[in-house]
Amino acid sequence: SIRQLVLDAESICARTTDDKVRCTSSNSGAMITVQGLPSAGLVRLVGSSTHRCVLDDAGGLWCWGENRDGQLGNGTTTDQTTAVPVHAPPVP
């Protein structure tokens, strides 16, 4: 069952009750399961037309998609097809 949907002009992503995230492929329109996410505890799905992120119940943030400006927060500018953990700076 679907717990949450995120829509934009080009794609749809769904967070399901079995803690999976499935998104439409921009090439085929088929729903694919996002790889690289924790196996449980997904809390919130957010995103834009170019990238998506998921917050887990431990406070971790996982993102994938376009990254040319470093918007995924993993210290690179490489686009990601699988979810990568966001590296947040320590809080002083």
N, C-alpha and C positions, 0 to 999 in steps of 0.2 A: 504494500500500500504506500501511497505517496504521503509524506509528512510535510513537505515544503516544495514549492516551485519557484524558480527564478527564470523570468522570461525577458528577452530583448528582441530586437527586430530580426536577428539572425539565428538565434538558437534558444533551446529550452534545456534547463537542468532541473532534475528532481532529486531531492533527498528522501530516501525511503525509510520505512519503519525497520528495515533490517540493516540500517546503517551503511547503505551504499549511496553513491551519487552517480546518477546516469545522466548523460548529456547527449544532445543530438550532435552528430558529426557534421561539420560544415561541408564536407565533400558529398556524403551520401544521404544525410538526413536520418540515418539510423541511430538508435539510442545505443551508446556505448558506456560501459562502466568505467569510471575514473579510477585509475590505478595509483598506488602510492599513499592512499589515505589510511588512517588507523582503522582497525577492524571493528571498533565499537566506540560509542560515546560522541558521535557527531551531533552538534547542537544547533548550528546556524549556517546556512548557505547564503553567500552574497556574491555580487559580481557586476560586471559590466559586459558590454558586447565583445570585449577583447580578452578578458580574464575572469576567473572565478576563485573564490576562497571559501574554505570551511573552517569554522571554529569547533574545537573539540572540548569536551567537558573538563579537561585538565588545563585549559587555557592555551593550548597549542593552536596555531593558525597554519593552514596548509593551502597553497595556491598553485594554479596552473594557468597556462594560456600565453598570450603575448607578453613580452618582458623587455622590449627594446629600451625603455626608460628606467628599468630596474623596479617596476611597480610590483613585482612578485615578492620583493623583500628578501631574496635569498642570496644577495651579494653578487649577482651576475646580471647580464643583459641578454641572456639566452632564453628564447621561448621554451616553454615546458609543456610537453604533452601529458606528463604524469604529475601528480601533486607533489610539491616540495615544501619542506617546512620553512616558515618565515623566520628569519633571524632578527629578533627584536633586540635593541640595545638594552643593557641593564638599566633599571630604574635607580636613580641616585638616592 
